[in-house]
Amino acid sequence: MYRYDQFDHDFVNARVAQFREQVGRRLAGELTEDQFRPLRLQNGLYLQLHAYMLRVAVPYGTLSPAQMRMLAHIARKYDRGYGHFTTRQNIQYHWPALGDVPDILADLATVEMHAIQTSGNCVRNVTADHFAGAAADEILDPRPYAEILRQWSSLHPEFVHLPRKFKIAVTGAERDRAAVQVHDIGVHAKRGPDGEVGFAVYVGGGLGRTPMIAHKIRDYLPEEDLLSYMEAILRVYNLEGRRDNKFKARIKILVHEAGADAIRDKVEAEFERIRHSALFLPEDEVRRIEAYFALPELPNRSPVSPSLDRARAADAALDAWVRQNTVPHKVTGHVLATISLKPIGGTPGDATAEQMEVVADLAERYSAGEVRVSHEQNLVLPHVALDDLADIHAILQANDLATSNAGLVSDIICCPGLDYCSLANARSIPVAQKIAERFADLDRQRTIGELKIKISGCINACGHHHVGHIGILGVEKKGEEFYQVTLGGSGDEHTAIGEIIGRGFAADELIDAVETIIETYLVHRTDPGETFLAAYRRLGQAPFKEALYATA
C-alpha cells in the first residue's frame, strides 16, 4: 500500500489550510455560493438536494484498517452514522455541516486521505480492479501504475480546468473488473512477448446521456512511456474538447465527432514530440512505487481446509457465503472475500460506522491489513486464508454483513437518486430495495445465476445502468417517476451498451416488469449454466418484448 512522503503530507495539509480559510469566508458572507462553488468542488464538496455532500477519494480502491476506522469516525462524529461507497471506489458523506468540513479534511489527512479532485472538471480518482494484486487470474498488479497516474494528475497545472470531468481506470487481468472501456481513458496493463510491462490504451468511453464504448488507440505502449502518452491524450482533449456545451464536452464526443483514427494520429504526434521529456518514466521510480504494493508474505497452505469443509457441512449460511462471495487467490490456500453491502431491503453501498470498524478489525486480523472498495459498491478482504473463513463469516453475520449475493440479482448497483441528489429525476434506492425484496430467496437467486442490475436516478448514469445486464433509468414524465429499462449491457472485457426494450414503466409497474424479464430468461435459457447475458445475446429482444408488452 502506498505511503505518503513528505511532499504528499505538505501538499494535503496545505490544501486543508487553504480550504479552511475559504470556508470561513463563505460562512462570514464574504463569498457568495456562486463564488464558493468552484472552490468547494476542488475539494470534493457538493451542494445536493438537502445538504452538502463530501466525496472522499479512495485511490484504486485500497484502504488500510486505520483509514477505514477514520472513515467510521467521520461518519459517527460529523454525519449521521454511515457512509455511502460509490461506483468510483470512493465514499460519500451526505450530511456534513459546512463548518465541519475543514475538520473532516484535517482528520482525513492524518491517515493519508483527502477529497482533492473527487469533483470538478479535472482528472478524478483513478480506479482499478478491486481484486488487484491478489486475484489468481491477474497478469500483473495495476495499482503501482494507478498510483503513478494519481501523482501525475494531482493539481496538474494544465489539467485542473478541463472541458469536463475526466476519469481513468486501470486493470491488469484478462477479465476486466474495472470497466476500462467505459472510461475517458482505460489502461489495460499487460506483458509483452519477453515479459516486459506495457499497456493497451482505450480512449473515449463514457456513460451519461450519450453512452459510448472506448476505442483502443494503442495495443501496446511501453511502460516508460505511460505518462508521456497520458499527457498527450489530455493535451489533445484540453485543446480540442468543446467548452461551449457541457453536454458535448467529454472526450467521448471529441473522439466520436473527429473519429478515433484522427484522434489517434493527433495523440501520437504529440506523444512523439514529448516522449523523451521529463515525463519519461524511470524504471527505478516504477520499481520504488511497485515495492509499496508487494504481495504480503502469505504462507502457502493446503488448497483444501478440512476445518472449513466441516464447518460448511454444518452451516448452510456459511456454505452459501463461501460459494458465492469468495474467489481464488494467487497464493494457494487463500481467497478474496467480498463483503456485500447489499443486505435485502438495505441501501446499496451504505455502511454504518460500526460496520466499518468491524471490517477494519477483520482486515487487520485476517487480511494482511488491507480492505478494497469495489466499483460494485461492496468491500473486499483480499488476503484471507481458507482456515479463517468460518470465523470471518461468524463476525460478519453478527454485524449484518454476511449477505451471500455477490454477483446475483440482489447485488444491485444503485446511485443515491432523488432521495439525495439535486440532479436526479427519480428515486433509485426504493427501486433497488423492492427488487431485492422480490428476489430475497437465496435459492431463487442461485437458480437465476449471475445477473447484474444497475439503477440510475437520472441520465448522468452514476448507477452505470447502460452497462447493466438489466439497466434501469429513472425519468420524470408529467411530474411522475417512470423507469426506462435496457437489456444486454455489460461492463467487462466484452463491453456492450444495453438496448432500450420499449416504453417505460411507472413505479408501481417496474418490479413486476423486472420479474417478467427474469422469468422469460429462465423459460428460454438452454440449460442452468447459460447466464442471463448469454441468453439475451442469443435470443435478442423479441421474447422479452413479447412478454412485457403483448397484453398492453
Stockholm file with secondary structure:
# STOCKHOLM 1.0

chainA/1-552         MYRYDQFDHDFVNARVAQFREQVGRRLAGELTEDQFRPLRLQNGLYLQLHAYMLRVAVPYGTLSPAQMRMLAHIARKYDRGYGHFTTRQNIQYHWPALGDVPDILADLATVEMHAIQTSGNCVRNVTADHFAGAAADEILDPRPYAEILRQWSSLHPEFVHLPRKFKIAVTGAERDRAAVQVHDIGVHAKRGPDGEVGFAVYVGGGLGRTPMIAHKIRDYLPEEDLLSYMEAILRVYNLEGRRDNKFKARIKILVHEAGADAIRDKVEAEFERIRHSALFLPEDEVRRIEAYFALPELPNRSPVSPSLDRARAADAALDAWVRQNTVPHKVTGHVLATISLKPIGGTPGDATAEQMEVVADLAERYSAGEVRVSHEQNLVLPHVALDDLADIHAILQANDLATSNAGLVSDIICCPGLDYCSLANARSIPVAQKIAERFADLDRQRTIGELKIKISGCINACGHHHVGHIGILGVEKKGEEFYQVTLGGSGDEHTAIGEIIGRGFAADELIDAVETIIETYLVHRTDPGETFLAAYRRLGQAPFKEALYATA
#=GR chainA/1-552 SS CCCCCHHHHHHHHHHHHHHHHHHHHHHTTSSCHHHHHHHHHTTTEEECSSSEEEEECCGGGEECHHHHHHHHHHHHHHSSSEEEECTTSCEEESCCCGGGHHHHHHHHHTTTCCCTTSSSSSBCCCEECTTTTTBTTBSSCCHHHHHHHHHHHTTCTTSSSCSSCBCEEEECBSSCSSCGGGSSEEEEEEECTTSCEEEEEEESCBCTTSCBCCEEEEEEEEGGGHHHHHHHHHHHHHHHSCCSCGGGCSHHHHHHHHCHHHHHHHHHHHHHHHTTSTTSCCHHHHHHHHHTTCCCCCCCCCSSCHHHHHHHHHCHHHHHHHHHHEEEBSSTTEEEEEECSCCTTSCTTEEEHHHHHHHHHHHHHHSTTCEEECTTSCEEEEEEEGGGHHHHHHHHHHTTCCCCCTTSTTCCEECCGGGTCTTCSSCSHHHHHHHHHHTCCHHHHHHHCSCCEEEESSTTCTTCGGGSSEEEEEEEETTEEEEEEEESCBCSTTCBCCEECSSCEEHHHHHHHHHHHHHHHHHHCSSTTSCHHHHHHHHCSHHHHHHHHTTC
#=GC SS_cons         CCCCCHHHHHHHHHHHHHHHHHHHHHHTTSSCHHHHHHHHHTTTEEECSSSEEEEECCGGGEECHHHHHHHHHHHHHHSSSEEEECTTSCEEESCCCGGGHHHHHHHHHTTTCCCTTSSSSSBCCCEECTTTTTBTTBSSCCHHHHHHHHHHHTTCTTSSSCSSCBCEEEECBSSCSSCGGGSSEEEEEEECTTSCEEEEEEESCBCTTSCBCCEEEEEEEEGGGHHHHHHHHHHHHHHHSCCSCGGGCSHHHHHHHHCHHHHHHHHHHHHHHHTTSTTSCCHHHHHHHHHTTCCCCCCCCCSSCHHHHHHHHHCHHHHHHHHHHEEEBSSTTEEEEEECSCCTTSCTTEEEHHHHHHHHHHHHHHSTTCEEECTTSCEEEEEEEGGGHHHHHHHHHHTTCCCCCTTSTTCCEECCGGGTCTTCSSCSHHHHHHHHHHTCCHHHHHHHCSCCEEEESSTTCTTCGGGSSEEEEEEEETTEEEEEEEESCBCSTTCBCCEECSSCEEHHHHHHHHHHHHHHHHHHCSSTTSCHHHHHHHHCSHHHHHHHHTTC
//
